[in-house]
């Protein structure tokens, strides 16, 4: 029965890994090369990069450690680096979710205000990376191999371990989730129950509402699934550090722990699925990419002004336009 469960969990991990890596790479490619490099898209690219980091460093290690090996097999260096990178990835995702909710809040409540520049958006992302790296840096020094180099574990004192863990729970989960709930609740109230000032035709009003609703639904869905997928892991952590005996708490909870970690890891593949499911632009561009067979760049690409299409967030290429860039069989 144990072998069957290990095989099942490994298959699920592999599916999540493939979806996360392929999906996030596709989203980054579509946004970078075929869409307007807007402030929101810069934040979305950072979210995809964070998901990639978490998937690449988290899932392969979990497959080996949780399913096929009772000892740490990745050496002393990775014992220090993998928890550090994983912690950084979790912080990046949480902070980027907050930035996205703040960005949507400003757009909805202050539509006439000038948006922040792309340089300022990149500066915000840089600050997020700096904070995420600093918050996870203690793991480099506390993660060590113990018990004849068979177990990789954080070597905190019990009190310091509780302080650091609770601090991470607050800054990586509870504060971001609280901010998202507040911002999105205000946005929903504003969009559904208040009239936006200005003189617009009926068609313009419908188009504006539909455009905002699509983006808002997509971002709220991403935030909701992130909150839901991370909640069990944080509950388990809280129970473990508040329990009098940590070792006693973890006894006979292997399957529960693997399920919780699977759910947490699955968050790295949600975003690409949501993008292509809820956004017609992503779907159209993805279909174009997969339908083109025998493509190769030609010199005429230099004569094709793609900027006229990048300026429209709802653009779609016609086959005639694509033939000007590619040789299509």
C-alpha positions as CSV (number, residue, x, y, z in Angstrom):
1,X,0.0,0.0,0.0
2,X,2.9,2.4,0.8
3,X,4.5,1.8,-2.6
4,X,1.2,2.5,-4.4
5,X,0.8,5.7,-2.5
6,X,4.3,6.8,-3.3
7,X,3.8,6.1,-7.0
8,X,0.5,8.0,-6.9
9,X,2.0,11.0,-5.1
10,X,5.0,11.0,-7.5
11,X,2.7,11.0,-10.5
12,X,0.7,13.9,-9.1
13,X,3.9,15.8,-8.3
14,X,5.2,15.3,-11.9
15,X,1.9,16.6,-13.4
16,X,2.0,19.7,-11.2
17,X,5.7,20.2,-12.1
18,X,5.1,20.0,-15.9
19,X,2.0,22.3,-15.7
20,X,3.9,24.8,-13.6
21,X,7.0,25.0,-15.7
22,X,5.5,24.8,-19.1
23,X,2.5,27.0,-18.2
24,X,4.5,29.8,-16.5
25,X,7.1,29.8,-19.3
26,X,4.3,30.2,-21.9
27,X,2.7,33.0,-20.0
28,X,6.0,34.9,-19.7
29,X,6.6,34.4,-23.4
30,X,3.1,35.6,-24.4
31,X,3.3,38.7,-22.2
32,X,6.9,39.6,-23.1
33,X,6.7,39.2,-26.9
34,X,3.0,39.6,-27.9
35,X,1.4,42.0,-25.3
36,X,1.9,45.5,-24.1
37,X,4.6,45.7,-21.4
38,X,2.3,47.4,-19.0
39,X,2.7,47.9,-15.2
40,X,0.2,45.1,-14.5
41,X,1.9,42.7,-16.9
42,X,5.3,43.4,-15.2
43,X,3.7,42.3,-11.9
44,X,2.2,39.2,-13.6
45,X,5.6,38.3,-15.0
46,X,7.2,38.5,-11.6
47,X,4.4,36.3,-10.2
48,X,5.1,33.7,-12.9
49,X,8.9,33.8,-12.1
50,X,8.1,33.3,-8.4
51,X,5.9,30.3,-9.3
52,X,8.7,28.9,-11.4
53,X,11.3,29.3,-8.6
54,X,9.0,27.5,-6.2
55,X,8.1,24.7,-8.6
56,X,11.7,24.0,-9.6
57,X,13.2,24.0,-6.1
58,X,10.3,22.5,-4.2
59,X,8.6,19.7,-6.2
60,X,11.7,17.6,-7.2
61,X,13.0,17.7,-3.6
62,X,9.6,16.7,-2.2
63,X,9.3,13.8,-4.7
64,X,12.5,12.3,-3.3
65,X,12.2,13.3,0.4
66,X,8.5,12.6,0.9
67,X,8.1,9.5,-1.2
68,X,11.3,7.6,-1.9
69,X,14.0,8.4,0.7
70,X,14.0,8.6,4.5
71,X,17.2,10.6,4.5
72,X,18.5,13.8,2.9
73,X,20.4,12.9,-0.3
74,X,21.1,16.4,-1.7
75,X,24.2,17.3,0.4
76,X,25.1,20.0,2.8
77,X,25.1,22.9,0.3
78,X,21.6,22.3,-0.9
79,X,20.5,21.7,2.6
80,X,21.2,25.3,3.2
81,X,20.2,26.7,-0.2
82,X,16.9,24.9,-1.0
83,X,15.0,26.1,2.2
84,X,16.4,29.6,1.5
85,X,15.2,29.6,-2.1
86,X,11.9,28.0,-1.2
87,X,11.3,30.6,1.5
88,X,12.2,33.4,-1.0
89,X,9.7,32.0,-3.6
90,X,6.9,31.9,-1.0
91,X,7.5,35.5,0.0
92,X,7.8,36.7,-3.6
93,X,4.4,35.2,-4.4
94,X,2.7,36.6,-1.3
95,X,4.1,40.1,-1.8
96,X,3.4,40.1,-5.5
97,X,-0.2,39.2,-4.8
98,X,-0.5,42.2,-2.5
99,X,1.1,44.5,-5.2
100,X,-1.5,43.2,-7.8
101,X,-4.4,43.8,-5.4
102,X,-3.0,47.3,-4.7
103,X,-2.6,48.1,-8.4
104,X,-6.2,47.0,-9.1
105,X,-7.4,49.1,-6.2
106,X,-5.7,52.3,-7.5
107,X,-7.0,51.7,-11.0
108,X,-10.6,51.3,-9.9
109,X,-10.7,54.0,-7.2
110,X,-8.5,56.6,-9.0
111,X,-9.1,56.0,-12.7
112,X,-8.0,59.5,-13.7
113,X,-4.7,59.4,-11.7
114,X,-1.6,58.9,-13.7
115,X,-0.4,55.3,-13.5
116,X,3.1,54.6,-12.1
117,X,5.8,54.3,-14.6
118,X,7.3,51.0,-15.7
119,X,10.6,52.0,-14.1
120,X,8.9,52.6,-10.8
121,X,7.1,49.2,-11.2
122,X,10.5,47.5,-11.7
123,X,11.8,49.4,-8.6
124,X,8.9,48.0,-6.6
125,X,9.6,44.5,-7.8
126,X,13.3,45.0,-6.9
127,X,12.3,46.0,-3.3
128,X,10.1,42.9,-3.1
129,X,12.9,40.7,-4.1
130,X,15.2,42.4,-1.6
131,X,12.7,41.9,1.3
132,X,12.0,38.3,0.3
133,X,15.7,37.5,0.2
134,X,16.3,39.1,3.6
135,X,13.4,37.4,5.2
136,X,14.6,34.0,4.2
137,X,18.4,34.6,4.7
138,X,18.4,33.1,8.3
139,X,17.6,29.7,6.8
140,X,21.1,29.7,5.1
141,X,22.7,29.7,8.5
142,X,20.3,27.6,10.5
143,X,19.6,24.8,8.0
144,X,22.1,22.0,8.7
145,X,22.6,18.3,8.3
146,X,22.2,16.4,11.6
147,X,22.1,12.7,12.8
148,X,25.1,11.6,10.7
149,X,24.2,13.8,7.8
150,X,20.9,12.0,7.2
151,X,18.4,14.8,8.1
152,X,18.3,18.4,6.9
153,X,16.8,20.5,9.6
154,X,16.7,24.1,10.9
155,X,18.8,24.2,14.1
156,X,17.0,27.0,16.0
157,X,16.4,27.1,19.7
158,X,12.7,26.4,20.5
159,X,11.9,30.0,21.3
160,X,13.7,31.5,18.3
161,X,12.1,28.8,16.1
162,X,8.6,29.9,17.3
163,X,9.4,33.6,16.8
164,X,10.7,33.2,13.3
165,X,8.0,30.8,12.2
166,X,5.2,32.9,13.5
167,X,6.8,36.0,12.0
168,X,6.9,34.3,8.6
169,X,3.3,33.2,8.9
170,X,2.2,36.7,9.6
171,X,4.3,38.4,6.8
172,X,4.0,35.6,4.2
173,X,0.3,34.8,4.7
174,X,-1.9,36.6,7.2
175,X,-0.9,40.2,6.2
176,X,-1.0,39.5,2.4
177,X,-4.3,37.7,2.7
178,X,-5.8,40.5,4.9
179,X,-4.7,43.1,2.4
180,X,-6.1,41.2,-0.6
181,X,-9.5,40.8,1.2
182,X,-9.7,44.5,2.0
183,X,-8.7,45.7,-1.4
184,X,-10.8,43.3,-3.4
185,X,-13.8,43.9,-1.2
186,X,-13.6,47.6,-1.8
187,X,-13.1,47.0,-5.5
188,X,-16.2,44.8,-5.8
189,X,-18.3,47.3,-3.9
190,X,-17.0,50.1,-6.2
191,X,-17.6,48.3,-9.4
192,X,-21.0,46.7,-8.7
193,X,-22.7,49.2,-6.5
194,X,-21.4,52.6,-7.5
195,X,-21.7,54.5,-10.8
196,X,-18.4,55.6,-12.4
197,X,-18.6,59.4,-13.2
198,X,-18.2,60.5,-16.8
199,X,-20.0,60.8,-20.0
200,X,-20.0,57.5,-21.9
201,X,-22.2,55.9,-24.5
202,X,-24.1,52.7,-23.5
203,X,-21.7,50.6,-25.7
204,X,-18.6,52.3,-24.1
205,X,-20.0,51.6,-20.6
206,X,-20.7,48.0,-21.4
207,X,-17.2,47.6,-22.9
208,X,-15.5,49.3,-19.9
209,X,-17.4,47.2,-17.4
210,X,-16.7,43.9,-19.2
211,X,-13.0,44.7,-19.6
212,X,-12.6,45.6,-15.9
213,X,-14.7,42.6,-14.8
214,X,-12.6,40.1,-16.8
215,X,-9.3,41.3,-15.3
216,X,-10.8,41.6,-11.8
217,X,-12.3,38.1,-11.9
218,X,-8.9,36.7,-13.1
219,X,-6.9,38.4,-10.3
220,X,-9.4,37.6,-7.6
221,X,-9.5,33.9,-8.7
222,X,-5.6,33.8,-8.5
223,X,-5.6,35.3,-5.1
224,X,-8.5,33.1,-3.8
225,X,-6.8,29.9,-5.0
226,X,-3.5,31.0,-3.5
227,X,-5.1,31.7,-0.2
228,X,-6.9,28.3,-0.2
229,X,-3.9,26.3,-1.3
230,X,-1.6,27.7,1.4
231,X,-4.0,27.7,4.3
232,X,-3.6,24.0,5.4
233,X,0.2,24.3,5.4
234,X,0.1,27.3,7.7
235,X,-2.4,25.6,10.0
236,X,-0.1,22.6,10.3
237,X,2.8,24.8,11.1
238,X,0.9,26.6,13.7
239,X,-0.3,23.4,15.3
240,X,3.3,22.0,15.3
241,X,5.0,25.0,17.0
242,X,2.2,25.4,19.6
243,X,2.3,21.7,20.5
244,X,4.3,20.8,23.5
245,X,6.2,18.0,21.7
246,X,6.9,18.7,18.1
247,X,8.1,15.1,17.4
248,X,5.0,13.7,19.0
249,X,2.8,16.0,16.8
250,X,4.4,14.8,13.6
251,X,3.9,11.1,14.4
252,X,1.6,9.2,12.0
253,X,1.0,12.4,9.9
254,X,3.1,11.5,6.9
255,X,0.2,11.1,4.4
256,X,-1.5,14.2,5.8
257,X,1.7,16.2,5.4
258,X,2.3,15.0,1.8
259,X,-1.3,16.0,0.9
260,X,-0.8,19.4,2.4
261,X,2.5,20.0,0.6
262,X,0.9,18.8,-2.6
263,X,-1.9,21.3,-2.3
264,X,0.6,24.0,-1.5
265,X,2.9,23.1,-4.4
266,X,-0.1,23.0,-6.8
267,X,-0.5,26.8,-6.4
268,X,2.5,27.2,-8.8
269,X,0.5,25.8,-11.7
270,X,-2.8,27.6,-11.1
271,X,-1.9,31.0,-12.6
272,X,-1.2,29.8,-16.2
273,X,-4.4,27.8,-16.2
274,X,-6.4,30.7,-15.0
275,X,-4.8,33.1,-17.5
276,X,-5.7,30.9,-20.5
277,X,-9.1,30.0,-19.2
278,X,-10.4,33.5,-18.3
279,X,-8.5,35.7,-20.8
280,X,-9.3,35.5,-24.5
281,X,-6.1,37.3,-25.5
282,X,-3.9,34.5,-23.9
283,X,-6.1,31.8,-25.5
284,X,-5.9,33.4,-29.0
285,X,-2.1,33.9,-28.9
286,X,-1.6,30.4,-27.5
287,X,-3.7,28.9,-30.3
288,X,-1.7,30.9,-32.9
289,X,1.6,29.6,-31.5
290,X,0.5,26.0,-31.6
291,X,-1.2,26.2,-35.0
292,X,1.9,27.5,-36.7
293,X,3.8,24.6,-38.2
294,X,7.2,24.8,-39.9
295,X,7.8,28.3,-38.7
296,X,11.0,30.1,-38.8
297,X,12.0,33.8,-38.6
298,X,12.9,35.6,-41.8
299,X,14.6,38.8,-42.6
300,X,11.2,40.5,-43.3
301,X,10.6,40.5,-39.5
302,X,12.6,43.7,-39.4
303,X,10.1,45.3,-41.8
304,X,7.1,44.3,-39.7
305,X,6.1,46.9,-37.1
306,X,4.8,44.7,-34.3
307,X,4.4,47.7,-32.0
308,X,1.1,48.6,-33.6
309,X,-0.3,45.3,-32.2
310,X,1.5,45.5,-28.8
311,X,-0.3,48.7,-27.9
312,X,-3.7,46.9,-27.9
313,X,-4.3,44.6,-24.9
314,X,-7.1,42.8,-26.8
315,X,-5.2,42.4,-30.1
316,X,-5.3,39.2,-32.2
317,X,-3.1,38.5,-35.2
318,X,-4.7,37.6,-38.5
319,X,-3.1,34.8,-40.5
320,X,-2.3,37.4,-43.2
321,X,-0.3,39.4,-40.6
322,X,1.5,36.4,-39.3
323,X,2.6,35.4,-42.9
324,X,4.4,38.7,-43.0
325,X,6.6,37.6,-40.1
326,X,6.8,33.8,-40.6
327,X,7.0,31.4,-43.4
328,X,4.0,29.2,-42.9
329,X,3.6,25.8,-44.6
